[in-house]
């Protein structure tokens, strides 16, 4: 329901204070999502089941006390300190809240590939000259610019057309001819998309964007050299709407229509502008972008209907490539900024997977290769130069940290590796900062240690301390005696003690976390089994395995094999590609060969729908147990 009276709320963060209008919001989370700068996680989409959207009520201003959902997720001392769930608190006028200092910068790995020795930028800017008009040559100014720029046609809005006369005459040559910079998109058929005053010093740039459900990555690329200038990645600003795409689609239908789309558009625009400002590139010199993402993220970006993606038969509004002006979809970087959205295959095999497979080049090889992009869904491609099979598994966001009690994305301070040596443990965090939580790679490492030591058995059951001490190695007994605790009446393991964390609370791995990972790894392993069965081979036939995505940037391959996430037979044949989707999007900008390959990959890929596959259902049950 919506509020019918005034409710202004003051929000305090580490960067300052802001007063917002929450009059039309049924709860604080709804009010906060209207402001993308307030990044607050809500994996459940605001239905009160995850307990992650925590705020501190500094002044409750007469708001009702905590309800049963809040008491189930927040302990008594925290409640006494004012900690509440944003999705349960009704805003009242004069309320003052404080938000925890949440880190949004994410870490991924990517490289720039051209796929050919020839540099063919998707966007270019060259200084050209057009003869001055006269009575014998009465071509229009646009036609004159098109011909001088070596283009086949122009694609200019009325607003862009209005400035051409002044621009062409701004820097005339001695003989009266027009000297200007022709801005072109050069994908096989050069098209004039802008005219700028001639400038030999201007640094023109283009942008590759990978919109992941958990992480958004932006890459700034020099139009003249094809070199990557810089990159930035952040946790997706849609986090308050849910951890996975289905939660976000459902959240959209419950709250403000278009809010999730607005959040991602503002975030991308802000990231592009921040990178340009950092390198002193004028916004007018940002020419365009290549964008990839899962199909739902692209639908949000373009403002398309998403509801039908979430329900059988899972039909998206479109999967074709499209070119739009940034201003048409809220990416209002500069006049004339063009956005090329790469094609998808289905509702759950998006343009990010096509870009990733293109970057891997597996479709050019004779070797049978398995490509796994592990995120909030597990997208899997099997194939070689003769054939490509693809499927998507509903793995859930466990490997992105969203459904793990102390989980987090790949941010600074995330525990990304973990091991045991005798009675001590060692861990490493991203950026070597103090621990804030566990990312997917760290989750896999922790579970591997617990499986190897017998604290978690092959069924996924975590042993209480008295049982564990009978099975763990003798040199680890003192460790587990101190580190195994009880949370929610079930065993849990203390990964990082309270005195070593930023929050002053221990980072734990619980029985529930083990189950989340178990379900996720079973879904991915069953997807692999289904594709191998469709190909008619077993895992021993695999020549290579690629792991992609933010999760694949940090994962220990041996740990992934120990959990059964990848075939154990392929452990030595497996390597990480990092953010292959971002690599593919960047390559699309600098290489026509890569643009051709994207279309080849799409045309060659056969999609296998798992929801109706009996093989998948059988394999899912079989893969539930952890390897002994």
C-alpha positions in Angstrom: 0.0 0.0 0.0 1.2 3.6 -0.4 1.4 6.2 2.3 -1.1 9.0 2.4 0.7 11.5 4.6 4.0 13.3 4.5 7.1 11.3 5.4 10.5 12.9 5.0 13.4 10.7 6.0 17.0 11.8 6.7 19.5 9.2 5.5 23.1 9.3 6.9 26.0 7.6 5.2 29.7 7.8 5.4 29.7 10.4 2.6 27.1 12.7 4.2 23.5 13.3 4.8 20.4 13.5 2.5 16.7 14.0 3.2 14.4 12.1 0.9 10.6 12.1 0.4 9.1 8.7 1.4 5.5 9.8 1.4 4.5 7.3 -1.3 6.6 4.4 -0.1 5.1 1.5 1.9 8.5 0.7 3.5 12.0 2.2 3.7 13.4 -0.2 1.1 11.0 1.2 -1.5 12.0 4.7 -0.6 15.7 4.0 -0.7 15.6 2.2 -4.1 14.5 5.5 -5.7 18.0 6.8 -5.0 20.7 4.6 -6.6 23.4 6.2 -4.4 21.9 4.2 -1.5 23.2 0.7 -2.4 21.4 -1.7 0.0 21.3 -5.4 -0.7 17.9 -7.2 -0.6 18.4 -10.7 -2.2 14.8 -11.7 -1.5 13.5 -8.7 -3.3 12.0 -7.0 -0.2 9.7 -9.8 1.0 11.4 -10.0 4.4 13.0 -13.5 4.1 16.7 -12.8 3.7 17.4 -10.4 6.5 20.1 -8.5 4.5 18.5 -5.0 4.0 19.7 -3.7 7.4 19.5 -0.1 8.4 19.9 1.7 11.8 17.1 3.8 13.1 18.7 6.7 14.8 15.3 8.4 15.4 12.3 6.1 14.8 9.9 9.1 14.8 7.0 7.0 16.2 7.4 4.1 13.7 6.1 0.7 15.0 8.6 -1.6 16.6 10.2 -4.7 15.0 7.9 -7.4 13.7 8.3 -11.2 13.8 10.4 -11.3 10.6 12.8 -8.8 12.0 13.1 -10.6 15.3 13.9 -13.8 13.4 16.8 -12.2 11.6 18.2 -9.7 14.0 19.5 -10.6 17.5 18.3 -8.8 20.6 21.3 -6.6 21.2 21.3 -5.4 17.5 17.6 -4.6 17.8 18.3 -2.6 21.0 20.9 -0.7 19.0 18.3 0.3 16.4 19.1 -2.3 13.7 16.0 -2.9 11.5 15.1 -4.4 8.1 14.4 -1.7 5.6 11.7 -3.8 3.9 9.7 -4.0 7.2 10.0 -0.4 8.5 7.2 2.0 7.6 8.6 5.5 7.0 7.4 8.3 9.3 7.9 12.0 9.1 11.1 13.1 10.7 12.6 9.6 10.8 16.5 9.5 10.8 18.3 6.4 9.6 21.9 5.4 9.1 23.1 3.1 6.4 26.1 0.8 6.8 29.2 1.7 4.7 28.6 -0.8 1.9 31.4 -1.3 -0.7 30.2 -1.3 -4.3 33.4 -1.5 -6.3 33.7 -5.1 -7.6 36.8 -6.8 -9.0 36.9 -8.8 -12.2 39.6 -9.8 -14.7 39.4 -9.1 -18.4 41.7 -8.7 -21.4 41.3 -7.0 -24.8 41.4 -9.2 -27.9 41.1 -8.1 -31.5 41.0 -11.5 -33.1 42.8 -10.2 -36.1 45.9 -8.0 -36.8 43.6 -5.4 -38.4 42.2 -2.7 -36.3 38.5 -2.1 -37.3 36.9 0.2 -34.7 33.1 0.2 -34.5 33.3 4.0 -33.9 35.8 6.3 -35.5 36.5 10.0 -35.9 38.7 11.4 -38.7 39.4 14.9 -39.9 38.1 15.3 -43.5 37.5 18.1 -46.0 34.5 18.8 -48.1 34.5 21.3 -51.0 32.7 24.5 -50.3 29.2 24.8 -51.9 28.8 26.8 -55.1 26.2 27.2 -57.8 27.5 24.1 -59.7 27.7 22.0 -56.5 24.5 22.4 -54.5 24.7 19.2 -52.5 23.1 19.6 -49.0 25.4 20.0 -46.0 24.5 16.5 -44.8 25.2 14.9 -48.2 28.5 16.9 -48.4 29.5 15.5 -44.9 28.4 11.9 -45.8 30.5 12.0 -49.0 33.5 13.5 -47.4 33.4 11.0 -44.6 33.3 8.1 -47.0 29.9 7.0 -45.6 27.0 5.4 -47.3 24.4 7.4 -45.4 23.7 9.5 -42.3 21.8 8.6 -39.2 21.2 11.9 -37.5 18.4 13.2 -35.3 16.8 16.6 -35.9 18.7 17.9 -32.9 22.0 16.6 -34.4 21.1 18.0 -37.8 20.4 21.4 -36.4 24.1 21.9 -35.4 25.7 20.8 -38.6 25.7 24.2 -40.4 27.6 25.9 -37.6 30.0 23.0 -37.1 30.9 22.7 -40.8 31.8 26.4 -41.0 33.7 26.5 -37.7 37.1 25.7 -39.1 37.2 26.5 -42.9 40.4 26.0 -44.9 42.0 28.8 -46.9 40.1 27.8 -50.1 36.7 27.9 -48.2 36.3 24.1 -48.0 34.8 22.6 -44.9 37.2 20.9 -42.5 35.6 18.8 -39.8 35.8 15.5 -37.9 33.4 12.9 -39.3 32.0 10.6 -36.6 31.3 7.2 -38.0 30.1 3.8 -37.0 32.1 1.6 -39.2 30.6 -1.9 -39.1 31.0 -2.9 -42.7 28.7 -0.1 -43.9 30.1 3.2 -42.7 27.3 5.5 -41.4 27.8 9.1 -40.4 26.5 9.6 -36.9 27.9 13.0 -36.0 30.0 16.0 -37.1 32.5 17.7 -34.7 34.8 20.7 -35.1 38.2 19.5 -36.4 40.5 18.6 -33.5 43.8 16.7 -33.7 44.1 16.7 -29.9 40.7 15.3 -28.9 40.8 11.9 -27.4 37.8 10.0 -28.7 36.7 6.9 -26.8 34.2 4.1 -26.9 32.8 2.0 -24.2 32.2 -1.7 -23.6 29.6 -2.6 -21.0 28.8 -5.9 -19.4 25.6 -5.9 -17.3 25.7 -8.9 -15.0 23.0 -9.6 -12.4 25.5 -9.0 -9.6 28.3 -7.0 -11.2 28.4 -4.2 -13.9 31.7 -3.7 -15.7 32.6 -0.8 -18.0 35.7 -0.6 -20.2 36.9 2.6 -21.8 38.7 2.1 -25.1 40.7 4.5 -27.3 39.0 4.9 -30.7 42.4 5.7 -32.4 44.5 2.8 -31.1 42.1 0.2 -29.7 43.9 0.2 -26.4 42.0 -0.2 -23.2 42.3 3.1 -21.3 40.7 2.0 -18.1 38.0 -0.2 -16.6 35.6 0.0 -13.6 33.2 -2.5 -12.1 30.6 -2.2 -9.4 27.9 -4.3 -7.8 24.7 -4.0 -9.7 22.6 -1.1 -8.4 19.5 -3.3 -8.8 20.6 -5.3 -5.6 17.6 -3.8 -3.6 15.2 -5.5 -6.0 16.5 -9.0 -5.5 19.5 -11.3 -5.9 18.4 -13.0 -9.1 16.5 -11.9 -12.2 13.2 -13.6 -11.2 13.2 -11.8 -7.9 13.8 -8.5 -9.7 11.0 -9.1 -12.2 8.6 -9.9 -9.3 9.8 -6.9 -7.3 9.1 -4.6 -10.3 5.5 -5.9 -10.4 5.1 -5.2 -6.6 6.6 -1.8 -6.4 7.4 1.2 -8.7 7.2 0.2 -12.3 10.5 1.0 -14.1 12.5 1.5 -10.9 14.9 -1.4 -11.6 15.4 -0.2 -15.1 16.0 3.4 -13.9 18.6 2.1 -11.4 20.7 0.3 -14.0 20.6 3.1 -16.5 21.7 5.7 -14.0 24.5 3.4 -12.8 25.9 2.8 -16.3 25.7 6.5 -17.1 27.5 7.4 -13.9 30.2 4.8 -14.4 30.9 6.0 -18.0 31.0 9.6 -16.9 33.3 8.9 -14.0 35.8 7.0 -16.2 35.8 9.8 -18.8 36.3 12.5 -16.1 39.1 10.5 -14.6 41.0 10.6 -17.9 39.9 14.1 -18.9 37.8 13.0 -21.8 35.0 15.3 -22.7 31.6 13.6 -22.9 31.1 14.9 -26.4 34.1 12.7 -27.3 32.5 9.5 -26.1 31.2 8.1 -29.3 29.3 5.0 -28.4 29.1 1.7 -26.6 28.8 -2.1 -27.1 26.6 -3.6 -24.4 26.2 -7.2 -23.4 24.3 -8.8 -20.5 21.9 -11.5 -19.7 18.6 -11.2 -21.5 16.7 -9.8 -18.5 19.3 -7.1 -17.8 19.1 -6.1 -21.5 15.3 -5.9 -21.3 15.5 -3.7 -18.2 18.0 -1.5 -20.0 15.8 -1.1 -23.1 12.6 -0.8 -21.2 11.1 -4.0 -22.5 8.5 -6.2 -20.8 10.3 -8.7 -18.5 7.4 -10.6 -16.9 7.2 -13.3 -19.6 10.9 -14.2 -19.1 10.1 -15.4 -15.6 7.3 -17.9 -16.4 7.0 -20.8 -18.8 7.5 -20.9 -21.8 10.1 -18.2 -21.0 9.7 -16.0 -24.1 11.6 -12.7 -24.2 10.4 -9.7 -26.1 13.4 -9.8 -28.4 16.8 -11.4 -28.8 18.1 -9.6 -31.9 20.9 -7.0 -31.9 19.8 -3.4 -31.8 21.3 0.0 -32.2 19.8 2.9 -30.3 20.7 6.4 -29.2 21.8 6.5 -25.6 19.4 9.3 -24.9 16.5 7.0 -25.9 17.2 4.5 -23.1 18.4 6.8 -20.4 22.2 6.5 -21.1 22.3 10.2 -21.7 26.1 10.6 -22.0 26.3 13.0 -25.0 24.5 14.0 -28.1 24.8 11.3 -30.7 26.1 8.6 -28.3 25.1 5.3 -29.9 24.5 2.0 -28.0 25.0 -1.3 -29.9 23.3 -4.1 -27.9 24.6 -7.5 -29.0 22.2 -10.3 -29.8 21.0 -13.1 -27.4 19.9 -16.6 -28.0 17.0 -17.1 -25.5 15.5 -15.9 -22.3 18.4 -17.4 -20.3 21.3 -17.4 -22.8 22.1 -13.8 -23.3 24.5 -11.6 -25.3 27.0 -11.9 -22.5 27.3 -15.7 -23.2 27.7 -15.1 -26.9 30.4 -12.5 -26.2 32.1 -14.9 -23.8 32.1 -17.8 -26.2 33.4 -15.4 -28.9 36.3 -14.4 -26.6 37.1 -18.0 -25.8 37.3 -18.9 -29.5 36.2 -22.4 -28.7 34.0 -22.3 -31.8 37.1 -22.2 -34.0 38.8 -25.2 -32.5 38.5 -29.0 -33.2 38.8 -29.6 -29.5 35.7 -30.4 -27.5 35.4 -27.5 -25.0 33.1 -26.8 -22.1 32.4 -23.1 -21.3 30.8 -22.4 -17.9 29.8 -18.9 -16.8 28.9 -19.2 -13.2 26.8 -16.3 -11.8 23.2 -16.1 -10.5 22.5 -18.5 -13.3 24.9 -21.1 -14.6 25.1 -20.7 -18.4 26.9 -23.6 -20.1 28.1 -24.1 -23.7 29.6 -27.3 -25.1 31.1 -27.5 -28.5 33.8 -27.0 -31.1 34.0 -25.8 -34.7 31.3 -28.3 -35.8 28.6 -27.6 -33.3 27.6 -25.6 -30.2 25.1 -26.7 -27.5 23.9 -24.3 -24.7 21.8 -24.5 -21.6 21.1 -22.4 -18.5 20.6 -23.8 -15.0 18.8 -22.1 -12.2 21.8 -22.3 -9.9 20.7 -19.4 -7.7 23.0 -16.7 -6.5 25.0 -18.8 -4.0 28.3 -18.4 -5.9 27.7 -14.6 -6.0 27.4 -14.6 -2.2 23.9 -13.3 -2.2 22.2 -16.3 -0.4 25.2 -17.0 1.8 24.8 -15.8 5.4 28.0 -13.8 5.3 28.3 -13.7 1.6 29.2 -10.8 -0.6 30.2 -10.0 -4.2 33.8 -9.7 -5.4 34.5 -6.6 -3.5 37.6 -5.4 -1.5 37.8 -7.3 1.7 35.9 -10.4 0.4 37.5 -13.6 1.5 38.5 -15.2 -1.8 40.7 -18.0 -0.7 40.8 -20.2 2.4 42.9 -23.1 3.6 43.9 -25.0 6.7 47.4 -26.0 7.9 47.4 -28.0 11.1 45.5 -26.1 13.8 45.5 -22.8 11.9 43.7 -21.3 8.9 44.9 -19.0 6.2 42.8 -16.7 4.1 43.3 -14.0 1.6 40.9 -11.2 0.7 40.4 -9.2 -2.5 42.7 -6.1 -2.5 44.2 -7.4 0.8 41.8 -5.4 2.8 40.2 -6.4 6.2 37.6 -9.1 5.8 34.0 -8.0 5.2 32.4 -11.3 4.0 32.9 -14.3 1.7 32.7 -14.1 -2.1 31.9 -17.2 -4.2 35.5 -18.3 -4.6 36.0 -18.2 -0.8 32.8 -20.1 -0.3 34.1 -22.9 -2.5 37.4 -23.0 -0.6 35.8 -23.1 2.8 33.5 -25.9 1.8 36.4 -27.9 0.3 38.3 -27.7 3.6 35.2 -28.8 5.6 34.6 -31.7 3.2 38.2 -32.8 3.3 38.2 -32.7 7.1 34.9 -34.5 7.4 33.1 -31.6 9.0 30.6 -31.7 6.1 29.8 -35.1 4.8 28.9 -36.2 1.2 25.2 -35.6 1.9 25.9 -31.9 2.8 25.2 -32.4 6.5 27.5 -30.3 8.7 28.5 -32.1 11.9 28.0 -30.6 15.3 31.2 -30.1 17.3 31.0 -33.3 19.3 30.6 -35.5 16.2 33.2 -33.5 14.2 35.9 -34.0 16.8 35.6 -37.7 16.3 36.2 -37.5 12.5 38.5 -34.5 11.8 42.3 -35.0 11.5 44.0 -35.1 14.9 46.1 -31.9 14.1 42.9 -30.0 13.5 40.9 -30.9 16.6 41.8 -27.8 18.6 40.9 -25.6 15.7 37.4 -27.1 15.2 36.8 -27.2 18.9 37.0 -23.4 18.9 35.6 -22.7 15.5 32.4 -24.9 15.2 29.5 -23.1 16.8 25.7 -23.1 16.6 23.5 -20.7 14.6 19.8 -21.1 14.3 20.0 -24.4 16.1 22.3 -25.8 13.5 26.1 -26.2 13.2 28.2 -23.4 11.7 31.9 -22.8 11.2 33.7 -19.6 12.1 35.8 -18.7 9.0 37.2 -15.4 10.3 37.0 -14.6 14.1 35.2 -11.4 15.1 38.4 -9.6 16.1 39.7 -9.8 12.5 36.7 -8.4 10.7 35.6 -4.9 9.9 32.2 -5.3 11.6 33.5 -6.9 14.8 31.3 -9.9 14.1 32.6 -13.3 13.0 32.3 -14.3 9.4 30.6 -17.7 9.5 29.7 -20.6 7.1 26.5 -22.3 8.2 24.6 -25.5 7.5 22.2 -23.4 5.4 25.2 -22.1 3.3 26.3 -25.6 2.7 22.9 -26.5 1.4 22.8 -23.4 -0.9 26.1 -24.4 -2.5 25.0 -28.0 -2.7 21.9 -27.0 -4.7 23.8 -24.6 -6.9 26.6 -27.0 -7.8 24.1 -29.8 -8.5 22.3 -27.7 -11.0 25.5 -26.7 -12.8 26.9 -30.3 -12.8 23.5 -31.6 -14.0 23.5 -29.1 -16.8 27.0 -30.3 -17.9 25.8 -33.9 -17.8 22.8 -33.0 -19.9 24.9 -31.4 -22.6 27.4 -34.2 -22.6 24.6 -36.7 -23.0 23.1 -34.7 -25.9 26.6 -34.8 -27.5 26.9 -38.5 -26.9 30.1 -38.4 -24.8 31.3 -38.6 -21.2 33.4 -36.0 -19.3 36.6 -37.8 -20.3 36.0 -36.7 -23.9 36.5 -33.0 -22.9 39.7 -31.4 -24.1 39.3 -28.1 -22.3 37.1 -26.4 -19.7 36.7 -22.7 -19.4 35.3 -20.9 -16.3 34.1 -17.4 -16.9 32.5 -14.6 -15.0 33.4 -12.7 -11.8 33.3 -16.0 -9.9 35.7 -17.5 -12.4 38.2 -14.7 -11.8 39.2 -15.9 -8.4 38.1 -19.6 -8.0 40.5 -22.3 -7.2 40.0 -24.9 -9.9 41.0 -27.8 -7.6 38.3 -26.7 -5.1 35.7 -26.5 -7.8 36.5 -30.1 -8.9 36.4 -31.3 -5.2 32.9 -30.0 -4.8 31.8 -31.6 -8.1 31.2 -28.2 -9.7 33.3 -29.3 -12.7 34.1 -32.8 -13.8 37.0 -34.2 -11.7 38.4 -35.7 -14.9 38.9 -32.2 -16.3 40.6 -30.5 -13.4 43.9 -30.2 -15.2 42.3 -29.1 -18.4 40.4 -26.2 -16.8 41.4 -22.6 -16.7 39.8 -19.3 -15.8 38.9 -16.7 -18.4 37.9 -14.0 -16.0 35.2 -11.7 -17.4 35.0 -13.3 -20.8 31.8 -11.3 -21.6 33.5 -8.0 -21.0 36.4 -9.3 -23.2 34.1 -10.2 -26.0 32.2 -6.8 -25.8 35.5 -4.9 -26.0 36.7 -7.1 -28.9 33.4 -6.2 -30.7 34.4 -2.6 -30.5 37.8 -2.9 -32.0 37.6 -5.8 -34.5 35.3 -6.5 -37.4 36.4 -10.1 -37.2 35.0 -10.3 -33.7 31.7 -8.7 -34.9 31.4 -11.4 -37.5 32.2 -14.1 -35.0 29.4 -12.9 -32.7 26.9 -13.6 -35.5 28.5 -17.0 -36.2 28.3 -18.1 -32.6 24.7 -17.1 -32.4 23.7 -18.9 -35.6 25.6 -22.0 -34.6 24.3 -22.4 -31.1 21.5 -24.9 -30.3 19.7 -24.1 -27.1 18.6 -27.0 -24.8 15.7 -26.1 -22.5 16.4 -27.9 -19.2 13.0 -27.4 -17.5 11.5 -30.2 -19.6 14.5 -32.5 -19.7 14.2 -35.7 -17.8 17.9 -36.3 -18.2 18.5 -33.0 -16.3 16.1 -34.0 -13.5 17.8 -37.3 -13.1 21.3 -35.9 -13.2 20.3 -33.2 -10.7 19.4 -35.8 -8.1 22.5 -37.8 -8.8 24.8 -34.7 -8.5 23.3 -33.5 -5.2 25.9 -35.5 -3.2 29.4 -34.2 -2.9 32.1 -36.5 -4.3 33.6 -38.8 -1.8 
